[in-house]
Amino acid sequence: MRKLHIISATALAMSLAMPAYAQNAPETEEEASDEIIVTATLRAMDVQDIPLAVTAVAPEALERQGINDIKNLASISPSFNIQSSQTETQGTSIKVRGVGTTGNNTGLESSVGVFIDGVYQSRPGVALGDLVDLERLEILRGPQGTLFGRNTSAGALNVTTKRPSLTTPEGFVNASYGNYNFMNVQAGVSLPVAQDVAGVRLSGTWRKRDGYLTTPSGVESNDRDRYMLRGQLYIEPNSDVSIRLLADYAKTDEQCCQAVIVRETELAPFSAFHGLASDGVDQSGLTALNNLSVNAKNYLNGSKQWGMSGELKWDIGGAKLTYIGSYRKFDSSSTTTGGFTGNDTYTVGNGATTSRPGILPSGDHIKTMTQELRLQGTAFNDKLDWLVGGFYGDENIRADQTMTLNADFQRTGGAFNFGSAAGVNPLFALTALGNAGVPVNANGNYAENRFFQDAKSWSIFTHNVLNITDKLSLTLGARYVKEEKEASFTQLGATTGAGASACQASVNGVLAGTVPAPLRAGLIGINCFPFATSVNLTAPAALGGGLASRLLPLPRAWADTFKDDEITYTAQVGYKANDDLLFYAGYSHGFKSGGFNLDPMSATLQNSAAVLAGLATTPTPVVVAPVYADPSFESEKVDQIEVGVKATLFGSIKANLALFDMKMSDFQVLEFTGVQFLTFNVHSARSTGAELELFGKLSDTISANVSATYADARYPKNCNVGVAVAALASINRLCGSSLTNAPKFAGVIGMTYDGPLNDSGWGLLVNGNINYSDRRRTSTVPLDTNNLPIPLDYQDAYFKMNARIGLTTPNEQFTFELWGTNLSNEITRGITSNTPLRGGAGTRSRIGFVEEPRMYGLTVRAKF
């Protein structure tokens, strides 16, 4: 049956003349001149004249590929990759050329910056709103720190929305319905309020869809339920001054994001031995993956955000001034239960019946303010195009992580980590050794963890283009960046006392020596599950009392400061051999700020064994100074060489080739071990490759595109040189492997017919697109702690096909479209990781976060 679906989908795609092209020019005067105008250098230029790799995407291309948000941009740009894990608001990461930062920790910033109307979006999760009413979208590849500033060491995504019209009322409405009960309404209206002087524009979107992952009992996950509103005022009092004011509000309330258990642990049969009614997993492996079947209950992820920005452009004579100021407030919440299984193991957040009554929500609260001022002009008879500017940003983060341990926690931890080696339910039984013979149930144990991070960033920059001759140009740019961050970890509440806290009873037994030595690490590691453990656990008086975290690797409160500065720079040479041919070469140095690992275990004791051994020395105990982990990580730097050519062939076909070599130092990595998040710097990483883009019109009605990327993104074999001792074990398992979600080859091919149906005046749109991805790793680390390959790390190579066919009325006011995405229904994994608390090295259960299956539906468009 599956083969029949594939054959049918392939036949449909071929009949629709193949994929859509991603770099259409707007249907205005620019189309007539065959130019694609972009602002990648903060100057309006034809993309073919810019000496760097840029993909310009028209809004029509986004519509034809069913791209509602940035998560699906890989279907038109093979160099771009975006993945989400447990929560989209936190666990989203963007990669360009195979390079990017893994998500799920708010302390980490993205390697690919997202800018909407010139305003930096502080985290990828903040930028996941729907793409509606756009003027253009640009994907800039490679370091962009000179012009775009902070956290663009791998690239930048530059989104520009349509501004109000000053002359003519205009508007549109799009309505869609599809499988999974998909419903989407997009609308916008623009009105001049003073002819040729002022106009307003209001646009919005609402999107809802059932979840494509389901439990055996029918509970759905990975749905859509979101809306966004945006308002604008544009004033142009004269030809020298323009003012643009924008405000937006967005809300999501979704069941997201569940994962399929793609590999079950061999220890599952021990669940009955420990008294569990079920092992918590009804479906796993390829069957579960193909059936899109999950096992856990509630997975909720919601967010609210609003923002304002203003842009002033003023020609002051001899120079043009641009000011952009913004403020954004973003709040998210998440609730998860069961640790991706049906067992009543633990609950994150406060949105489930198993949450501790009165516990705080779990989520992020981010306030961001930015100010940017630029001056730009020309000199020496326009031979020099100069630009200078300054930037200031202030970001305040409050990250709340709350967890409640539930009724099955200890039995589940015993079954899937001890088997039968320590008897029945040892995580419960062994606590008696630290609580006067009375075992302690962890059910209801909780912690309310709170992290703060205040970040300030300021920079000054310059970017200059010197036209040495009519054909030869030199671009020089530099930016000085200064970053300051203050962060802290504290708790608002947690379970304490040996009679109530299973962790405290475990600590007592381990430190008193009553727990057998082989079981001590496992007892502390699980009963003291970091997200639900108090920072105020105490040590026995015989060992000096005080906090237990000075003797054992347990969560501890901390406060710290991070400071760094850097000069980023770029130099590019362009040679315009003729109007249709540009050769260029460039060197860029980029920078991404360091920061703090916002995890309860980020500052734990590192030499517990030595400290305890010293205290046990007889006849006189030896005091060994404690060594605590540093919660901060260093800034990431990148140096890139890029050589390219941009050509126009046969008058209408654009052919662009770029060769690149990116060398990263202090590359930032986030790893989830199944118990905690580790953040560390890898000494080096590298991405080397080539990108080819062919796009243009084959006739007045037919356009096509071919894009291909080869990127060898990898960790060198000596990537562990000089790294921190605490991260050495993880980094050793990275060296010599490819980067995560970095296929060596990816490509897109497409074709579009957009012309008359016949002599009736009706228009016909036929569009198809095929994108290909080579096999890619989906886990952070390729080897387990036993140095054997982690099962199901690789996602196999795949093709995905999109198609669309539409009819437009003779007056061009209405369009009716049938569409499908991922027509061959390729079920692919974006991220694979360890199932929490379920097996150890060689017996781990593994979860996979699944990308969207086949979607299809009908869209009706109206414009006026």
VENDA-V334112 format. One record per residue. N is the residue number from 1. RES is the residue in one small letter. PSI is psi as a letter, one per 20 degrees, with the letter a starting at -180 (* if undefined). OMEGA is omega in whole degrees, 0 to 359 (NA if undefined). BURIAL is b if it has 24 or more other ideal C-beta (glycine too) atoms within 12 Angstrom, else e. Layout:
BEGIN
((N RES PSI OMEGA BURIAL) (N RES PSI OMEGA BURIAL))
END
This chain:
BEGIN
((1 m g 180 e) (2 r h 178 e) (3 k h 179 e) (4 l g 178 e) (5 h g 182 e) (6 i g 181 e) (7 i g 180 e) (8 s g 181 e) (9 a h 179 b) (10 t g 180 b) (11 a g 179 e) (12 l g 181 b) (13 a g 180 b) (14 m h 180 e) (15 s h 179 e) (16 l j 171 b) (17 a j 172 b) (18 m r 197 b) (19 p r 186 b) (20 a q 183 b) (21 y q 196 b) (22 a i 188 b) (23 q l 176 b) (24 n q 172 b) (25 a q 175 b) (26 p q 184 b) (27 e m 179 e) (28 t b 178 e) (29 e h 181 e) (30 e h 180 e) (31 e h 181 e) (32 a h 179 e) (33 s i 177 e) (34 d k 177 b) (35 e q 172 b) (36 i o 186 b) (37 i p 180 b) (38 v r 180 b) (39 t k 184 b) (40 a h 178 b) (41 t j 185 b) (42 l k 173 b) (43 r q 177 b) (44 a o 183 e) (45 m q 172 b) (46 d p 183 b) (47 v h 181 b) (48 q i 180 b) (49 d j 183 b) (50 i p 183 b) (51 p l 173 b) (52 l r 186 b) (53 a o 180 b) (54 v p 171 b) (55 t p 179 b) (56 a p 185 b) (57 v p 178 b) (58 a q 179 b) (59 p h 178 b) (60 e h 179 b) (61 a h 178 b) (62 l g 180 b) (63 e g 185 b) (64 r h 177 b) (65 q j 179 b) (66 g k 182 b) (67 i o 182 b) (68 n h 178 b) (69 d r 188 b) (70 i i 183 b) (71 k h 184 b) (72 n j 183 b) (73 l i 179 b) (74 a h 180 b) (75 s i 176 b) (76 i i 178 b) (77 s o 186 b) (78 p i 178 b) (79 s i 187 b) (80 f p 178 b) (81 n p 178 b) (82 i p 182 b) (83 q q 176 b) (84 s q 178 b) (85 s c 192 b) (86 q h 174 b) (87 t p 177 b) (88 e h 182 b) (89 t h 179 b) (90 q g 194 b) (91 g k 180 b) (92 t p 179 b) (93 s q 181 b) (94 i p 179 b) (95 k q 173 b) (96 v p 183 b) (97 r k 178 b) (98 g j 186 b) (99 v p 177 b) (100 g r 183 b) (101 t p 176 b) (102 t q 190 b) (103 g a 176 b) (104 n k 171 b) (105 n o 187 b) (106 t h 179 b) (107 g h 179 b) (108 l p 176 b) (109 e r 187 b) (110 s q 173 b) (111 s i 179 b) (112 v o 181 b) (113 g q 176 b) (114 v p 182 b) (115 f p 178 b) (116 i o 184 b) (117 d l 176 b) (118 g j 184 b) (119 v p 180 b) (120 y p 175 b) (121 q o 196 b) (122 s h 179 b) (123 r q 178 b) (124 p h 180 b) (125 g h 178 b) (126 v h 186 b) (127 a j 185 b) (128 l j 177 b) (129 g r 183 b) (130 d q 176 b) (131 l o 183 b) (132 v q 176 b) (133 d l 182 b) (134 l q 169 b) (135 e g 178 b) (136 r r 176 b) (137 l p 182 b) (138 e p 175 b) (139 i o 180 b) (140 l p 187 b) (141 r p 183 b) (142 g r 184 b) (143 p p 181 b) (144 q k 189 b) (145 g h 184 b) (146 t g 182 b) (147 l g 187 b) (148 f i 170 b) (149 g b 195 b) (150 r q 168 b) (151 n l 173 b) (152 t k 185 b) (153 s h 178 b) (154 a h 181 b) (155 g a 181 b) (156 a q 175 b) (157 l o 186 b) (158 n o 184 b) (159 v p 179 b) (160 t p 178 b) (161 t r 179 b) (162 k p 178 b) (163 r r 181 b) (164 p q 174 b) (165 s q 180 b) (166 l i 187 b) (167 t h 191 e) (168 t p 172 e) (169 p q 179 e) (170 e q 180 b) (171 g r 180 b) (172 f q 172 b) (173 v p 174 b) (174 n p 178 b) (175 a p 183 b) (176 s q 172 b) (177 y p 182 e) (178 g a 179 b) (179 n r 190 e) (180 y k 178 b) (181 n k 181 e) (182 f p 176 b) (183 m p 181 b) (184 n p 175 b) (185 v p 175 b) (186 q q 181 b) (187 a q 176 b) (188 g q 177 b) (189 v q 179 b) (190 s p 183 b) (191 l p 170 b) (192 p p 179 b) (193 v i 171 e) (194 a o 189 e) (195 q p 178 e) (196 d j 182 e) (197 v g 186 e) (198 a q 177 b) (199 g q 177 b) (200 v q 178 b) (201 r p 177 b) (202 l p 179 b) (203 s q 181 b) (204 g r 179 b) (205 t q 175 b) (206 w p 183 b) (207 r p 180 b) (208 k q 180 b) (209 r q 175 b) (210 d r 178 b) (211 g q 179 b) (212 y i 172 b) (213 l p 181 b) (214 t q 172 b) (215 t r 177 b) (216 p h 179 e) (217 s j 175 e) (218 g j 177 e) (219 v p 185 b) (220 e q 175 b) (221 s r 182 b) (222 n l 176 b) (223 d a 174 b) (224 r p 175 b) (225 d n 187 b) (226 r q 173 b) (227 y r 181 b) (228 m q 175 b) (229 l p 179 b) (230 r p 177 b) (231 g q 182 b) (232 q q 169 b) (233 l p 180 b) (234 y p 182 b) (235 i p 178 b) (236 e m 186 b) (237 p h 175 e) (238 n a 185 e) (239 s i 183 e) (240 d i 188 e) (241 v p 170 e) (242 s q 179 b) (243 i p 179 b) (244 r p 178 b) (245 l p 181 b) (246 l q 174 b) (247 a q 180 b) (248 d q 176 b) (249 y p 180 b) (250 a q 180 b) (251 k p 173 b) (252 t q 178 b) (253 d n 194 b) (254 e q 173 b) (255 q n 188 b) (256 c q 4 b) (257 c o 180 b) (258 q r 179 b) (259 a q 177 b) (260 v p 174 b) (261 i o 185 b) (262 v i 174 b) (263 r p 179 b) (264 e q 180 b) (265 t q 176 b) (266 e i 181 e) (267 l j 182 b) (268 a h 181 b) (269 p i 181 e) (270 f i 181 b) (271 s g 180 b) (272 a h 179 e) (273 f h 182 e) (274 h j 173 b) (275 g j 177 b) (276 l p 178 b) (277 a h 181 e) (278 s q 175 b) (279 d i 175 b) (280 g j 182 b) (281 v o 178 b) (282 d h 179 b) (283 q p 178 b) (284 s r 177 b) (285 g b 184 b) (286 l h 177 e) (287 t g 179 e) (288 a h 181 b) (289 l g 181 b) (290 n h 179 e) (291 n i 182 b) (292 l l 186 b) (293 s p 178 b) (294 v r 190 b) (295 n h 186 b) (296 a r 185 b) (297 k d 187 b) (298 n p 168 b) (299 y o 187 b) (300 l p 178 b) (301 n o 180 b) (302 g r 178 b) (303 s q 171 b) (304 k p 176 b) (305 q q 172 b) (306 w q 182 b) (307 g q 176 b) (308 m q 174 b) (309 s q 177 b) (310 g q 180 b) (311 e p 176 b) (312 l p 173 b) (313 k p 187 b) (314 w o 174 b) (315 d o 186 e) (316 i j 180 e) (317 g o 183 e) (318 g i 178 e) (319 a q 177 e) (320 k p 181 b) (321 l p 175 b) (322 t p 175 b) (323 y p 175 b) (324 i p 176 b) (325 g q 184 b) (326 s q 171 b) (327 y p 179 b) (328 r p 176 b) (329 k p 184 b) (330 f p 178 b) (331 d p 179 b) (332 s r 176 b) (333 s q 179 b) (334 s q 175 b) (335 t p 176 b) (336 t q 180 b) (337 t q 168 b) (338 g i 180 b) (339 g l 178 b) (340 f j 176 b) (341 t r 178 b) (342 g i 177 b) (343 n q 179 b) (344 d m 191 b) (345 t g 179 b) (346 y r 178 b) (347 t p 173 b) (348 v p 178 b) (349 g a 186 b) (350 n j 187 b) (351 g j 182 b) (352 a r 179 b) (353 t h 180 e) (354 t i 176 b) (355 s q 176 b) (356 r p 179 b) (357 p p 177 e) (358 g i 181 e) (359 i q 182 b) (360 l q 173 b) (361 p q 175 b) (362 s p 182 b) (363 g a 182 b) (364 d q 176 b) (365 h o 188 b) (366 i p 173 b) (367 k p 184 b) (368 t p 175 b) (369 m p 179 b) (370 t q 175 b) (371 q p 179 b) (372 e p 179 b) (373 l p 181 b) (374 r q 170 b) (375 l p 183 b) (376 q q 178 b) (377 g a 179 e) (378 t r 179 e) (379 a r 177 e) (380 f l 179 e) (381 n l 177 e) (382 d j 177 e) (383 k h 178 e) (384 l p 173 e) (385 d o 187 b) (386 w q 178 b) (387 l p 174 b) (388 v q 181 b) (389 g r 177 b) (390 g q 182 b) (391 f q 173 b) (392 y p 178 b) (393 g q 180 b) (394 d o 183 b) (395 e p 177 b) (396 n p 181 b) (397 i p 166 b) (398 r o 181 b) (399 a o 178 b) (400 d p 177 b) (401 q o 182 b) (402 t q 182 b) (403 m q 174 b) (404 t p 173 b) (405 l q 187 b) (406 n a 193 b) (407 a h 184 b) (408 d j 189 b) (409 f g 185 b) (410 q h 178 b) (411 r g 178 b) (412 t g 179 b) (413 g h 178 b) (414 g g 183 b) (415 a g 191 b) (416 f j 176 b) (417 n h 178 b) (418 f i 187 b) (419 g c 177 b) (420 s j 189 e) (421 a h 185 e) (422 a j 180 b) (423 g a 184 e) (424 v p 175 b) (425 n l 185 b) (426 p h 180 b) (427 l h 174 b) (428 f g 187 b) (429 a g 186 b) (430 l i 178 b) (431 t h 178 b) (432 a h 182 b) (433 l i 177 b) (434 g j 181 b) (435 n l 175 b) (436 a k 175 e) (437 g i 180 e) (438 v o 180 e) (439 p q 184 b) (440 v p 178 b) (441 n p 182 b) (442 a i 181 b) (443 n p 181 b) (444 g i 175 b) (445 n q 187 b) (446 y r 170 b) (447 a q 173 b) (448 e n 184 b) (449 n p 180 b) (450 r p 178 b) (451 f q 172 b) (452 f q 170 b) (453 q o 176 b) (454 d p 184 b) (455 a p 175 b) (456 k p 181 b) (457 s p 173 b) (458 w q 184 b) (459 s q 169 b) (460 i q 186 b) (461 f r 175 b) (462 t q 180 b) (463 h o 191 b) (464 n p 178 b) (465 v o 179 b) (466 l o 178 b) (467 n n 184 b) (468 i g 172 e) (469 t a 177 e) (470 d h 183 e) (471 k h 189 e) (472 l p 178 e) (473 s q 178 b) (474 l p 178 b) (475 t p 178 b) (476 l p 180 b) (477 g q 178 b) (478 a q 180 b) (479 r p 172 b) (480 y p 184 b) (481 v p 174 b) (482 k p 183 b) (483 e p 174 b) (484 e p 180 b) (485 k p 173 b) (486 e p 183 b) (487 a q 179 b) (488 s q 175 b) (489 f p 177 b) (490 t r 177 b) (491 q q 177 b) (492 l h 180 e) (493 g q 179 b) (494 a q 178 b) (495 t p 178 b) (496 t r 178 b) (497 g p 184 e) (498 a h 181 b) (499 g i 181 e) (500 a h 185 b) (501 s o 176 b) (502 a h 179 b) (503 c g 180 b) (504 q g 177 b) (505 a h 178 b) (506 s g 178 b) (507 v g 180 b) (508 n g 182 b) (509 g h 180 b) (510 v g 182 b) (511 l h 176 b) (512 a i 179 b) (513 g j 181 e) (514 t i 177 b) (515 v p 179 b) (516 p p 186 e) (517 a g 182 e) (518 p i 185 e) (519 l i 188 b) (520 r g 183 b) (521 a g 180 e) (522 g h 180 b) (523 l g 179 b) (524 i g 185 b) (525 g h 183 b) (526 i g 179 b) (527 n h 176 b) (528 c l 179 b) (529 f p 195 b) (530 p h 186 b) (531 f i 181 b) (532 a k 184 b) (533 t p 180 b) (534 s q 174 b) (535 v i 184 b) (536 n k 175 b) (537 l q 186 b) (538 t q 176 b) (539 a q 178 b) (540 p q 179 b) (541 a h 181 e) (542 a h 179 e) (543 l j 176 b) (544 g i 178 e) (545 g b 181 e) (546 g a 182 e) (547 l p 178 b) (548 a h 182 b) (549 s i 174 b) (550 r i 182 b) (551 l h 184 b) (552 l q 179 b) (553 p n 183 b) (554 l q 177 b) (555 p p 177 b) (556 r q 179 b) (557 a q 179 b) (558 w r 173 b) (559 a p 186 e) (560 d r 180 b) (561 t p 177 e) (562 f p 176 b) (563 k q 177 e) (564 d q 172 b) (565 d r 185 e) (566 e q 170 b) (567 i o 173 e) (568 t q 185 b) (569 y r 178 b) (570 t q 174 b) (571 a p 183 b) (572 q q 175 b) (573 v p 178 b) (574 g p 178 b) (575 y o 181 b) (576 k n 184 b) (577 a h 173 e) (578 n a 184 e) (579 d i 186 e) (580 d j 187 e) (581 l p 177 e) (582 l p 170 b) (583 f q 179 b) (584 y q 175 b) (585 a q 183 b) (586 g q 176 b) (587 y p 181 b) (588 s q 174 b) (589 h p 183 b) (590 g r 190 b) (591 f p 172 b) (592 k p 188 b) (593 s q 168 b) (594 g a 182 b) (595 g b 186 b) (596 f q 174 b) (597 n o 183 b) (598 l m 182 b) (599 d q 182 b) (600 p h 183 b) (601 m j 187 b) (602 s i 182 b) (603 a k 185 b) (604 t r 178 b) (605 l p 183 b) (606 q i 184 b) (607 n l 183 e) (608 s g 183 b) (609 a g 180 e) (610 a h 180 e) (611 v g 181 b) (612 l h 178 b) (613 a h 178 e) (614 g g 180 e) (615 l h 181 b) (616 a i 181 e) (617 t p 179 e) (618 t q 1 e) (619 p i 183 e) (620 t o 178 e) (621 p q 179 e) (622 v p 179 e) (623 v o 177 e) (624 v p 181 e) (625 a p 179 e) (626 p q 176 b) (627 v o 182 e) (628 y q 177 b) (629 a q 177 b) (630 d o 181 b) (631 p i 182 b) (632 s r 172 b) (633 f q 188 b) (634 e r 176 b) (635 s q 180 b) (636 e p 181 b) (637 k q 181 b) (638 v q 173 b) (639 d p 184 b) (640 q p 168 b) (641 i p 179 b) (642 e p 177 b) (643 v p 184 b) (644 g r 176 b) (645 v p 176 b) (646 k p 186 b) (647 a q 170 b) (648 t o 184 b) (649 l p 175 e) (650 f k 175 e) (651 g i 186 e) (652 s i 182 b) (653 i p 177 b) (654 k p 179 b) (655 a o 183 b) (656 n p 178 b) (657 l p 177 b) (658 a p 173 b) (659 l p 185 b) (660 f q 174 b) (661 d o 181 b) (662 m p 177 b) (663 k o 180 b) (664 m q 172 b) (665 s q 185 b) (666 d l 182 b) (667 f p 186 b) (668 q p 183 b) (669 v q 174 b) (670 l p 180 b) (671 e p 173 b) (672 f p 185 b) (673 t i 189 b) (674 g i 178 b) (675 v h 184 b) (676 q r 175 b) (677 f p 175 b) (678 l p 176 b) (679 t p 183 b) (680 f r 177 b) (681 n p 173 b) (682 v p 185 b) (683 h g 184 b) (684 s q 172 b) (685 a r 186 b) (686 r q 175 b) (687 s p 182 b) (688 t p 181 b) (689 g a 183 b) (690 a q 178 b) (691 e p 178 b) (692 l p 175 b) (693 e p 172 b) (694 l p 180 b) (695 f q 179 b) (696 g a 183 b) (697 k p 174 b) (698 l h 176 b) (699 s a 179 e) (700 d h 186 e) (701 t i 184 e) (702 i p 175 b) (703 s q 183 b) (704 a r 175 b) (705 n q 172 b) (706 v p 177 b) (707 s p 180 b) (708 a q 178 b) (709 t p 168 b) (710 y o 182 b) (711 a o 175 b) (712 d n 182 b) (713 a o 189 b) (714 r r 169 b) (715 y p 177 b) (716 p r 182 b) (717 k h 179 e) (718 n k 184 e) (719 c i 182 b) (720 n j 184 b) (721 v p 172 e) (722 g j 182 e) (723 v r 180 b) (724 a q 183 b) (725 v h 183 e) (726 a h 182 b) (727 a i 189 b) (728 l g 183 e) (729 a g 179 b) (730 s g 183 b) (731 i h 178 b) (732 n h 180 b) (733 r i 177 b) (734 l h 189 b) (735 c p 180 b) (736 g i 181 e) (737 s r 175 b) (738 s r 175 b) (739 l q 181 b) (740 t p 178 b) (741 n l 180 b) (742 a m 178 b) (743 p q 180 b) (744 k h 180 b) (745 f p 174 b) (746 a q 183 b) (747 g q 178 b) (748 v p 174 b) (749 i p 184 b) (750 g r 178 b) (751 m q 182 b) (752 t p 166 b) (753 y p 179 b) (754 d n 185 b) (755 g a 182 e) (756 p q 173 e) (757 l g 177 e) (758 n b 181 e) (759 d j 184 e) (760 s i 184 e) (761 g i 177 e) (762 w q 176 e) (763 g q 181 b) (764 l p 172 b) (765 l p 174 b) (766 v p 188 b) (767 n p 176 b) (768 g q 185 b) (769 n p 173 b) (770 i p 173 b) (771 n q 185 b) (772 y q 173 b) (773 s p 173 b) (774 d r 177 b) (775 r q 184 e) (776 r q 175 b) (777 r q 181 b) (778 t i 178 b) (779 s q 179 b) (780 t g 183 b) (781 v p 185 b) (782 p h 183 b) (783 l q 176 b) (784 d r 181 b) (785 t i 173 e) (786 n j 178 e) (787 n j 173 e) (788 l q 181 e) (789 p p 177 e) (790 i p 180 b) (791 p q 173 b) (792 l k 176 b) (793 d g 187 b) (794 y p 165 b) (795 q p 181 b) (796 d r 178 e) (797 a q 182 e) (798 y q 169 b) (799 f q 171 b) (800 k p 185 b) (801 m p 174 b) (802 n q 178 b) (803 a q 180 b) (804 r p 175 b) (805 i p 186 b) (806 g q 176 b) (807 l p 180 b) (808 t p 182 b) (809 t q 182 e) (810 p h 179 e) (811 n j 177 e) (812 e k 181 e) (813 q h 183 e) (814 f q 175 e) (815 t p 180 b) (816 f p 187 b) (817 e p 167 b) (818 l p 186 b) (819 w q 174 b) (820 g q 175 b) (821 t q 184 b) (822 n l 187 b) (823 l h 179 b) (824 s j 176 b) (825 n l 176 b) (826 e p 179 b) (827 i o 186 b) (828 t q 179 b) (829 r p 175 b) (830 g g 181 b) (831 i p 175 b) (832 t p 181 b) (833 s r 180 b) (834 n p 171 b) (835 t p 184 b) (836 p p 172 b) (837 l k 186 b) (838 r n 175 b) (839 g q 178 b) (840 g a 182 b) (841 a p 181 e) (842 g i 180 e) (843 t j 187 b) (844 r q 164 b) (845 s q 184 b) (846 r q 178 b) (847 i q 177 b) (848 g p 176 b) (849 f o 193 b) (850 v p 176 b) (851 e r 187 b) (852 e p 174 b) (853 p a 180 b) (854 r p 175 b) (855 m q 178 b) (856 y q 181 b) (857 g a 183 b) (858 l p 176 b) (859 t p 174 b) (860 v p 181 b) (861 r q 175 b) (862 a q 177 b) (863 k q 181 b) (864 f * NA e))
END
